[in-house]
Amino acid sequence: MITSKWLKWAIPTGALALLLALAAACGGGDDNKGASPGATESGDDAVPQFIMGQPAPMPDLADIPATYDPKPGDLLFFTNASISYNSQARHPWVVIIDAKTKKILAGSEIPEISSSPHGIGLSPDATQIYLPAGVGQPIPAIGFAPPPGGVKFGNGVTVIDAKTLKMTQAIATIDAPHHIQILNDEYVMSDAWGKDQILFTLDPNDGNKMVNQIAAAPFEASPYIGFPSPDGKYVYMTVRPPKDAPDHDAWISRVNLSDWSVEKVVNVGPGAVWTTFSRDGQFAYVTIGEEDWVNKVDLAQKKVIGKVSSGRGPYGAVLSPDEKTLFVVSKGEGGHGQRGATFVVIDAQAMRLLEERPSCLAYVCQADHGVLSPDGAELWIDNNMGYLDVFDINTLEMKAEITMPLLADPHGGVFVQYDNAGAGHVVMDIGGPHGGVSPYVFDNENGVPTLAEALANGGWAPAESSAALVLGATPPTPQPSSAATETVNVVMEDFFFEALPEGLTVPATSQITFKIENKGLAVHNMTSTDFGIIAYDVQALAAGEITGRSPRAGTYKFVCTYHPGMELSITVR
């Protein structure tokens, strides 16, 4: 269990919403009970004093330089700060932050854009910034011509020079781009809202020429967000059914990048949003905004193998470097009023919710994307109501809150490392590590150095790619678990579970194999999120077998979700 001295959350999500509302109304004053222990204000490098309910002050625009010339050794965080929600900005901003000191180094309004980009990307060499939004007016001086019928606000990609923070190129697109990230350390990839051009790639070394694109038709529904697999062979997209479809469940599909063909993988639940992967490519974690859940998918077996409750309306998700912990930010997506205001900590192996924490000082914020720092030590959360918040992933202590100019809406972020020659390298974005370095243990064990190792001795020695599988590494053979293995026989009838033998218990943290016999004439399922088992179906007069991992000591309930009242209790000692 992760622990912290700062603030513990052990309350249901519904109660949390009420608490957040009360805190927002009553926060402030001189009460310092929510402050981080030992915080001081004695100098520029001192730990800031955090008081829950009092957000970090908004920066003075006069103190923000409009350009920044990177220096060797700099580690910078680039973010887009846009005009959505409670932003006071007239146009989106690009903001550059020193990732070490957590201070804004430079920022500039992009007056050519009148829409609200919801992401940011950079070229692999960090010379070009990409905002997923078109310009609001023709700019003949740089060769931009509006598409037939005039400019469509939101459609297009605007390219910004990373030093001058001035627009250099406007790329017309058919549909409105949504999220931008690097693909295979070579291309810039964007998904988009629409139906005719919902995924495309640009070549930054060839004038940002559009290299590949695909429409929504092969998905037979509405694709939402795409993420590259660690091996660089696929892009997995969450896909939502038409509103009039009888089945409301969304699914994930994958695009094979060798021929851009589309294959449906598995249904995952209503309002699927975000996908993140284990670094060996075996598992995907998918946030389900409409139902406050996260699903774990075995991509080889193409099935959901675990499900766990999250915060309200989950959006972005990030795995810890050892891949034991999943961090999920609560945006309030999927009919929850866009007011999430928290992030949750999940045991990624057992799929158990461990803790829920506020994602900003003001309580009233909106956690959206999460990005792991390239050293694997910090979680950076953009709260769309104007704040970036940085947390230590081990202690969960808040390390910084960075308020955007004019409370502009931060969406996404990209870490850039400058080597000893002053050359920039994107090393982390919302899709994971890049630039031949990685904080993930799996990658490190397969030839990819950490950021510190690549910078050792004043040099820059990255791997050929940040993905271990791209380098030709073979995933380690799974080792047999040292935990005890138990077998429990379960019998289903219409419409009840037969009682287990009197006194039967199972050891905590053991592997449990359930051998199930359905003696009934109806289909039943066996479900327990505490054991990582979700809706395992057994047909009438048939048998099945499923394995789960028991939680801590206690009595736990299994149910058949098809038949209310059909329950079975198992005691863990």
Secondary structure, DSSP 8 states (H G I E B T S, - for coil): ----SS----S-HHHHHHHHHHHHHH--TT--TTS-TT---SSTTS-----TT-------GGGS-S-----TT-EEEEEEEESSTT---SS-EEEEEETTTTEEEEEEE-TT--S-----EE-TTS-EEEESS--SS--GGGT----TTS--TT-SEEEEETTT--EEEEE--SSEEEEEEEETTTEEEEEEESSS-SEEEEETTTTTEEEEEE-SGGGTSEEEEEEE-TTSSEEEEEEE--TT-S---EEEEEEETTTTEEEEEEEEETTEEEEEE-TTSSEEEEEETTTTEEEEEETTTTEEEEEEE-SSSEEEEEE-TTSSEEEEEE--TTTSTT---EEEEEETTTTEEEEEEESSTTS---EEEEEE-TTSSEEEEEETTTEEEEEETTT--EEEEEE-GGG-EEEEEEEEEE-TTS-EEEEEETTEE-TT----HHHHTTT---HHHHTGGG-----S-S-GGGGT----------S-EEEEEEEEETTEE----TT-EE-TT-EEEEEEEE-SSS-EEEEEGGGTEEEEEE-TT-EEEEEEE--SSEEEEEE-TTSTT-EEEEEE-
